[in-house]
Amino acid sequence: MKTSDSSYNENEKPPIRLGITGGVGSGKSVVCDYLAGLGVSVVSTDQLAKNAVMPGMPAFDKIVRHFGNGILSEDGTLDRKKLRNLITKDPEKKKALEQFVHPEVFAGMAEAYQVVQKKRELLIAVEVPLLFETGMAALFDYILTVTVHPEVRVKRIMNRDHVTKEEALALMDIQMPEDEKIRQSNFVIENNGSLEDTWKRLDDFYKELMRHIKTA
């Protein structure tokens, strides 16, 4: 794997913040894994959210109080599938869940950014599935959106989450249309072909991003 350009150079600038987004099933993890392989610090807001709702965490207690014990699995953790079904059918429940979880996610992002800044790295990449939907675009210097054909997304969601086609479509429906995400992005990666094709596009993207950063 090639050497990263993400280490801090002689310019005493704060780390560039790259937001990575895209519809559910678009393949954002492929992009994040690629950047991580280049030495870029990558943060997953999904992982931060999962950490925030572990038993004993403040957000977990708030969710259980709001939704009731019926939202729990037999092992005492949140039943994520049941919770997902609730928020895809009821916007108010989705809003309530976000109010419990988002503050913890923001805190985790801030902590990760401080770590990268102390290490004097040039770039931090943050994967945010609902970046535009949650009004987080202003937090980033550049935004990369990963796109894929809708039928491919549906199949990926069904296979990954073991859900029906209808459930997959419902999950897609609560997200911003892909063309609107593209319009608001600085960079776009199409993830419709082979993994090798996507890597080639990512290599071109990374070189272009580095040019932007170094000439800013």
Secondary structure, 3 states (H helix, E strand, C coil): CCCCCCECCCCCCCCEEEEEEECCCCCHHHHHHHHHHCCCEEEEHHHHHHHHCCCCCHHHHHHHHHHCHHHECCCCCECHHHHHHHHHHCHHHHHHHHHHHHHHHHHHHHHHHHHHHHCCECEEEEECCCCCCCCCHHHCCEEEEEECCHHHHHHHHHHHHCCCHHHHHHHHHCCCCHHHHHHCCCEEEECCCCHHHHHHHHHHHHHHHHHHHHHC
